[in-house]
Every structure is written in structure tokens, then in C-alpha cells.
Amino acid sequence: MTKSSYRIGQIVPSSNVTMETEIPALFRARETVAPERFTFHSSRMRMQEVTKEQLEAMDADSTRCAAELSDARVDVLGYACLVAIMSMGHGYHCASEAKLSAVTADNGAPAPVVTSAGALVAALEVLGAKKIALIAPYMRPLTKLVVDYIEDQGFEVGDYTALEIPNNLDVAAHDPRNLVGIAKGLDHSEADVVVLSACVQMPSLQSIEIVEDTLGKPVISAAVSTAHQLMRALDLPAVAPGAGTLLSGRYADTPYRSIDSHILHS
């Protein structure tokens, strides 16, 4: 029997206030064109400042969150911190997804795990990107880690901008309308895809299609990429009106990039 309702689990940094707004907004948009319905359930990891030290400590707490969410028998889990994964070493999204999925299985409630880092990589694969331009809110050293991580996955990062916002609540307060001008300032001439927000805390949803129309090429964010992979992990068509090319329906049935389909990096 086909399911009509799903529970979405979210592993969220304690100072993140955007994942629980943009991801539900994307699924609510899907509800306007598809019959399935969704509820959202979060568990939080402590983090205030976006530093490598706090990110590493936070990530160590992710297994507790996965266990708590599996107690609620969620159907899929999303890990809502791209830079925490990417700062832990090349290919770590594969290890994190495997580790957290194993926690749910050990708890008797096996569920797929989507990291925002892995979802961004998957989105670039789905869109056939070779070269990208990128905007991130992080300080320059962390932004460089993100750029290096993405390039290790086989994509060339051309121009990129680090907004250098150290406090995570300040990242959430960044006006997404400002991203339109910042994106125009990027050298995106050779980019196949523009990443408007390489961070699920920095809001960008309301500007995705504006920038896409302005630049004339696909524009994604960590949140849009995560929603796409969450939907595919549930074996549902990945579509959400108003969220740009990736969720337009053109890529609704692309294969879910599970951990088994990635090449694990040492």
C-alpha cells in the first residue's frame, strides 16, 4: 500500500533557525502539486560560532540526534550543516551518512540519511555541472575548505564569495534579497551552475528563481539540494514549484544518490 504521509527528521545545529523554515516550505510547495503530506521533527546539536572546533564537537553529537529521531520512526533524516561535514575531510558525507543510517538500523527503525553536503554534491551531479560559482557565509578559511571539498568531488569552482559571518544567528539574519546583487557580482560566465547559498542556515529560497532568471542558468542552494535528495530518498518525485530548475520537475525522477553510489574517500 502506497504511503500518503511521511515523517521528515532533521538533525539541526542548535543555532540553526533556517532549516526548519526552508525545508518545510519546499515540501509545502510540493504539497500544492502532489498528494503526499509531511511532518517535521528535529533534534539539535550544540553550536553557536561557525568555527572548525565547534563544528567538530557538534558533529560528534550527531549520533545522539539520529537515535532520538529514529525513536520517532521518521522515514528519512536530513543532516542540516554543510560546513560541519565538509570541514571533517574529503568525502566525509559518505562516512557520516553510513554512520547515522547504521544508528537508525541499530535502533530498529532503519532510515536513509541525507547530509546537506552530500545533497549539494548530488545536485551538481544531477545537473551535469562541471564548473560552478558559489556564495558562502563562512569565514574565508572555512569557505576554502568547502571549495576544496567540492573540487575533490570532481567539480571546478571558479569564482566564489565568502561573506565572513562568524555568528550562526547572524548568518540566518542575512537578507536573502542581498544575494541577488552578490550573485551578479560573481564571475559566472563559465559556470554551469551557481550555488546561491552553500549553507542551509543562510536563507536564499525567495531569491533562487530571481537569480536564475537574471543569470539564465541553474541556481541551487544547499537547502534546495537537500530537499531534492530527501524526496528522492523517499522514492517520491522531487518537485517543488518556485524553487528553481532542480525542483522544477525536470529532475523529479533522477536516482537517489545513496551512500552506496558514492566512491568513499580515505
C-alpha positions as CSV (number, residue, x, y, z in Angstrom):
1,M,0.0,0.0,0.0
2,T,1.4,3.4,-1.0
3,K,2.1,5.8,1.9
4,S,0.4,9.1,1.9
5,S,2.2,10.7,4.9
6,Y,5.9,10.9,5.8
7,R,7.9,12.0,8.8
8,I,11.0,14.1,8.0
9,G,13.7,14.0,10.7
10,Q,16.1,16.9,10.8
11,I,19.5,16.9,12.6
12,V,20.0,20.6,13.3
13,P,22.7,22.8,14.9
14,S,21.3,24.4,18.0
15,S,21.6,27.9,16.5
16,N,20.1,27.0,13.1
17,V,16.7,28.6,12.5
18,T,16.5,28.3,8.7
19,M,16.5,24.5,8.1
20,E,13.1,24.3,9.9
21,T,11.7,27.0,7.7
22,E,13.1,26.5,4.2
23,I,12.9,22.7,4.1
24,P,9.2,22.6,5.2
25,A,8.5,25.5,2.8
26,L,9.8,23.3,-0.1
27,F,7.8,20.3,1.0
28,R,4.7,22.5,1.4
29,A,5.2,23.7,-2.1
30,R,5.3,20.1,-3.2
31,E,2.0,19.5,-1.4
32,T,0.4,22.0,-3.8
33,V,1.0,19.7,-6.8
34,A,1.2,16.2,-5.2
35,P,-1.0,14.3,-2.7
36,E,1.6,13.3,-0.1
37,R,1.8,15.1,3.2
38,F,4.7,15.6,5.6
39,T,5.5,16.4,9.2
40,F,8.9,17.6,10.5
41,H,10.8,16.5,13.6
42,S,14.1,17.9,14.8
43,S,16.9,17.1,17.2
44,R,19.6,19.6,17.9
45,M,23.4,19.6,18.3
46,R,25.1,22.4,20.2
47,M,26.8,25.1,18.1
48,Q,26.9,28.9,18.2
49,E,30.0,30.1,16.4
50,V,30.9,28.7,13.0
51,T,34.5,27.6,13.8
52,K,36.2,24.3,12.9
53,E,36.4,23.4,16.6
54,Q,32.7,23.9,17.4
55,L,31.8,22.1,14.2
56,E,33.8,19.1,15.0
57,A,32.4,18.9,18.6
58,M,28.9,19.4,17.1
59,D,29.3,16.6,14.6
60,A,30.3,14.2,17.4
61,D,26.8,14.7,18.8
62,S,25.0,13.8,15.6
63,T,24.7,10.1,16.5
64,R,22.6,11.0,19.6
65,C,20.3,13.0,17.3
66,A,19.9,10.2,14.8
67,A,19.0,7.8,17.7
68,E,16.4,10.3,19.0
69,L,14.8,10.8,15.6
70,S,14.7,7.1,15.0
71,D,12.7,6.8,18.2
72,A,10.1,8.8,16.4
73,R,10.2,6.4,13.5
74,V,11.0,9.1,10.9
75,D,11.1,8.0,7.3
76,V,14.2,9.9,6.4
77,L,16.8,12.1,8.2
78,G,18.4,15.3,6.9
79,Y,21.7,16.5,8.5
80,A,21.5,20.3,8.4
81,C,25.0,21.6,8.4
82,L,27.0,21.5,5.2
83,V,30.2,23.0,6.5
84,A,30.4,20.7,9.5
85,I,30.6,17.7,7.1
86,M,32.9,19.4,4.7
87,S,35.3,20.5,7.4
88,M,35.8,16.9,8.5
89,G,37.8,15.8,5.5
90,H,37.2,14.9,1.9
91,G,34.3,12.5,1.3
92,Y,33.1,12.6,4.9
93,H,29.5,12.9,3.8
94,C,29.6,9.2,2.8
95,A,31.0,8.2,6.2
96,S,28.5,10.4,8.1
97,E,25.5,9.1,6.1
98,A,26.6,5.5,6.7
99,K,27.3,6.0,10.4
100,L,24.0,7.8,11.1
101,S,21.9,5.3,9.0
102,A,23.5,2.5,11.0
103,V,22.3,4.2,14.2
104,T,18.7,4.1,13.0
105,A,19.1,0.5,11.9
106,D,20.5,-0.5,15.3
107,N,17.5,1.2,16.9
108,G,15.1,-0.9,14.9
109,A,14.0,1.9,12.7
110,P,16.2,1.9,9.6
111,A,16.0,5.1,7.6
112,P,18.1,6.8,4.9
113,V,20.2,9.8,5.9
114,V,20.8,12.8,3.6
115,T,23.5,15.2,4.5
116,S,23.3,18.7,3.1
117,A,26.9,18.3,1.9
118,G,26.2,15.1,0.1
119,A,23.0,16.5,-1.3
120,L,24.8,19.5,-2.8
121,V,27.3,17.1,-4.5
122,A,24.4,15.0,-5.7
123,A,22.6,18.1,-7.1
124,L,25.7,19.1,-9.1
125,E,25.9,15.6,-10.5
126,V,22.2,15.6,-11.4
127,L,22.5,18.9,-13.2
128,G,25.6,17.8,-15.1
129,A,27.8,20.6,-13.7
130,K,31.4,20.8,-14.5
131,K,32.2,24.3,-13.3
132,I,30.3,26.3,-10.7
133,A,30.3,29.7,-8.9
134,L,29.5,29.8,-5.2
135,I,28.4,32.1,-2.4
136,A,29.0,31.0,1.3
137,P,28.5,32.9,4.5
138,Y,31.6,31.4,6.3
139,M,34.9,32.9,7.1
140,R,37.5,32.6,4.3
141,P,39.4,29.5,5.8
142,L,36.1,27.5,6.1
143,T,34.9,28.7,2.7
144,K,38.2,27.4,1.2
145,L,37.6,24.0,2.9
146,V,34.2,23.9,1.3
147,V,35.6,24.8,-2.1
148,D,38.4,22.2,-1.8
149,Y,35.8,19.6,-0.8
150,I,33.6,20.3,-3.8
151,E,36.6,20.2,-6.1
152,D,37.7,16.9,-4.6
153,Q,34.3,15.6,-5.7
154,G,35.1,16.4,-9.3
155,F,33.8,19.9,-9.9
156,E,35.7,23.0,-10.7
157,V,34.9,26.0,-8.5
158,G,35.5,29.2,-10.5
159,D,34.6,32.4,-8.7
160,Y,33.3,32.3,-5.1
161,T,32.5,34.7,-2.4
162,A,33.0,34.3,1.4
163,L,30.6,36.7,3.3
164,E,32.6,36.1,6.5
165,I,29.8,36.0,9.0
166,P,31.1,34.2,12.1
167,N,28.0,34.0,14.3
168,N,25.4,31.5,13.1
169,L,22.4,33.5,14.1
170,D,23.8,36.4,12.1
171,V,24.1,34.0,9.1
172,A,20.3,33.3,9.4
173,A,19.6,37.1,9.6
174,H,21.3,37.8,6.3
175,D,18.7,39.2,3.9
176,P,18.2,36.8,1.0
177,R,17.4,39.7,-1.3
178,N,21.1,40.8,-1.0
179,L,22.1,37.6,-2.7
180,V,20.8,38.9,-6.0
181,G,23.4,41.6,-6.2
182,I,26.1,39.4,-4.8
183,A,25.4,36.7,-7.4
184,K,25.5,39.3,-10.2
185,G,29.0,40.3,-8.9
186,L,30.3,36.8,-9.3
187,D,32.3,35.8,-12.4
188,H,29.7,33.2,-13.5
189,S,30.4,33.4,-17.3
190,E,31.8,29.9,-17.5
191,A,29.8,28.4,-14.6
192,D,27.2,25.7,-15.4
193,V,25.5,26.1,-12.0
194,V,25.5,28.9,-9.4
195,V,25.3,27.9,-5.7
196,L,23.4,30.8,-4.2
197,S,23.9,29.6,-0.6
198,A,26.4,26.8,0.3
199,C,24.8,26.8,3.7
200,V,21.4,25.6,5.0
201,Q,21.4,28.4,7.6
202,M,21.8,31.3,5.1
203,P,18.3,31.9,3.7
204,S,18.1,32.1,-0.1
205,L,14.8,30.4,-1.2
206,Q,13.0,33.6,-2.2
207,S,15.9,34.6,-4.4
208,I,16.6,31.3,-6.2
209,E,14.3,31.9,-9.2
210,I,15.1,35.7,-9.4
211,V,18.8,34.9,-9.7
212,E,18.1,32.1,-12.1
213,D,16.1,34.3,-14.4
214,T,18.7,37.1,-14.1
215,L,21.7,34.8,-14.9
216,G,20.0,32.5,-17.3
217,K,21.4,29.3,-15.8
218,P,20.5,26.8,-13.0
219,V,20.8,28.2,-9.5
220,I,20.6,26.0,-6.4
221,S,21.2,26.2,-2.7
222,A,22.2,23.7,0.0
223,A,18.5,23.7,1.1
224,V,17.1,23.1,-2.3
225,S,19.6,20.3,-2.9
226,T,18.7,18.7,0.4
227,A,15.0,18.8,-0.3
228,H,15.6,17.2,-3.7
229,Q,17.6,14.3,-2.1
230,L,15.1,13.9,0.8
231,M,12.3,13.5,-1.7
232,R,14.3,11.0,-3.8
233,A,15.3,9.1,-0.7
234,L,11.6,8.6,0.0
235,D,11.2,7.4,-3.6
236,L,8.9,10.4,-4.4
237,P,9.2,12.6,-7.4
238,A,11.3,15.6,-6.4
239,V,9.3,18.7,-7.3
240,A,8.5,22.0,-5.6
241,P,7.2,25.0,-7.5
242,G,9.1,28.2,-7.1
243,A,12.4,26.6,-6.2
244,G,14.3,26.7,-9.5
245,T,15.5,24.3,-12.1
246,L,16.4,21.4,-9.8
247,L,12.9,21.1,-8.3
248,S,11.1,22.2,-11.5
249,G,10.1,18.6,-12.3
250,R,12.8,18.1,-14.9
251,Y,14.9,16.1,-12.4
252,A,12.0,14.7,-10.5
253,D,12.9,11.0,-11.0
254,T,16.7,11.1,-11.1
255,P,18.2,8.3,-9.0
256,Y,18.7,8.9,-5.3
257,R,22.5,9.3,-4.6
258,S,22.7,6.9,-1.7
259,I,25.9,6.2,0.1
260,D,26.3,3.0,-1.9
261,S,26.6,5.1,-5.1
262,H,29.4,7.2,-3.9
263,I,33.1,6.4,-4.0
264,L,34.3,6.5,-0.4
265,H,37.4,8.7,0.1
266,S,40.0,7.9,2.7
